[in-house]
Amino acid sequence: MTQADLFTALKATGYPVAYSHFKTAANPPYIVYLFAYSSDMIADNVNYHEISNFQVELYTATKDLTAEAKVQAALRTLELPYGKSETWLENEELFQILYEVQIIGE
């Protein structure tokens, strides 16, 4: 599994997808994903096995269960377990659904 695989699966939802941010404004629903931090397995003072933590962020103007289901289905096709949280962004007037996933051994 690679970051490119994650991008491809997210694009299959049919929504606009960008790494980190869009250069021009996108209309919701849209998806942004980015590397958050590493949780590498370390042995003998060496990064033995890479574990990359990514955030997948779905932005919607209203609560959109269909969009959430599409993102979750994309993550399941990659057999990626995920954590999920939701926030209302008052200044943006958007819902942010945040999925946290790990890519192991990229």
ABEGO torsion letter per residue (X at the ends): XBAAAAAAAAAAAGBBBBBGBBABBBBOBBBBBBBABBABBBBGGBBABBBBBBBBBBBBABBBAAAAAAAAAAAAAAGBBBBBBBBBBAAAGBBBBBBBBBBBGX
